[in-house]
Amino acid sequence: MESQFNIQWIPTENLISILPLAFVLNGEKIPLEVLEARLSAMIPMGYKCIGVYDGERLVGICGVWELNKLYAGKHLEPDNVIIDPEYQGKKIGEAMMSFLNNYAEELDCDALEVNCYAKNIRGKKFWENQGYEPLGIHLIKKLKA
C-alpha cells in the first residue's frame, strides 16, 4: 500500500530533527555536534526547513533561505535537500519543489536558486528536471578543515 506523505514547515523548535538526514547528506563526514552548532547559528539568520513525513517519520528535508541579490532579485534558495534513501524514487523531491515553488509565488519572488555539489550528477539532473539552469560556478575556499 502506498504511503501518504505530508509536507509541512518544520517548526523552529523542532529543526534539530533534520540532523540525521543532514548527516547522511554530508556523507556522514561532519559530526552531528558540528551540524547542530551550525544549525543553531543558521536559525537566527532566517533558515527554515520543509519536512516530508510518512506518518511521524521525517523522510525528506529541504532547507530554505529567502534572499535578495543584485543578479537574481528576491528569491528562495533550497538548501540541504535530501530524501531518506529508503524513500528515494517516490517523487517526494518533486512534491517538495512544488510546495517550495508555491511558497515562492506567495512571496512574489523573482526566482529560485540552488547550489548542487559538483560531483552529484544525480542531483544536477534532478535540479535541471525541475527547470533550473546552470548560471555560474559555485566556489568555496575553506579556512578550517
N, C-alpha and C positions, 0 to 999 in steps of 0.2 A: 504494500500500500504506500502510495506517495505521501511524503510528509508535507504539511503546510508550513511554510516559512513566514515568520513575522519580521518585518523590517521596521526599525524604530531608532530614534535617537537614544543613545545610552546616557542616562543622567550623569552629570558631572561626578557625583559622589560614587558612581559605580564604574568609572572609567578604568579603574585598576583591573577590572575583569578582562580587559583586552590584552593584558600582558602575556598570557600563554600563547595566543596566536601571534602576537608581535615577536615573541621569542622564536617561533618557527619561521616567521617571515625573514628574520635576520640570520637564518642558518644556524640557530642555537649557539651563536658565537658571542652575542652581547649578553652578559649576565643579567638575570632578572632584576637584581638590585639596581643596576645601572639603568635599565629600561624604566624602572619605577621612578627613579630620581629624575630622569629626563621627562617623563610624562608629567610629573609634578610641576616641573618648570614650564611645560608647554601649556598647561591648562589656563594659567592666568593670561597667556598670550592669545587666547581665543580658540584653542584647539577644541574641536567637537568630534564625535565619532558616531557613525551609523553602526548599528549591530543587527545581524541577522540571526534569528533564533529558531531552533527546531524545538518546540516546547520551551523548556527552561535553558536548554543548551545553546551557548553562543557559538555559532558555526561560521560566522563571517564578520569582518570588520572593514570599515572604510573611514579613516580619519578625514577631517575636513577643515581646511583653512579658508577663511574669507579674506581676500586680498585685493589690493588695488595697485597696479603697476602702470608705469607710463606706456609700455608697449602693449599691454593686454587690457587695460581698463579694469573695472570691477569684475572680479572672477572668483570662482571657487577652485581650490586645489585639493583633489583627492590625495590621500597620503596614507601609508601603512595599510594597503589594501591586501587582504588575504582571505581565502576561503579555506576552512579546515580541509586537509587533504581527503578525508573520508567523504566530503560533500562536493568536491570539485566535479565539474561536468553536469551540474544540475541547473544551470542557468541562473545561479544565485548572483554572480557578478553582474550580469546584465540587469537583474532586478534592482540591485543596489545602485547601479548607474542611472536607471530610470528614476529612482527615488531622488538621487542627487540632482539630476537634470531638472526635475520638477521644482526642487528647492531653489536651484539657481534662477529659474524663471520667476519664482515668487519674489526673489531678492532683486530682480531686474539686472542680473549680471550680464556682462558683455561676452563672457567666455568661461571655459573651464580649462585648466592647465594641469598636466600631470608630469611627474618625473618617474622614470622607469629604469631600474638597474640595467646597465649596458649589456650584460650577459643574459638577461631574462628575455629570451627570444619569444617564449610563450606569452609573457606579459605584454611585450611590444605588440604582438599580433592581437591580443585582446583589446588593447587601447586603440589600435588602428581600426578594429572592427566596431568600436564604439564611436568612431568619427574623429578621433584625434589624429593630428598630422604632425610630423617632426618639424620643429621650428629652429632648434639650435642644439647645442651640446651642453649638457649639464656637467660641470667640472667641480671637483672638491679638492681642497688642499688640507690634509689632516695636520693638525698641530700637536695632537696627542695620539698615542697608539690606541 
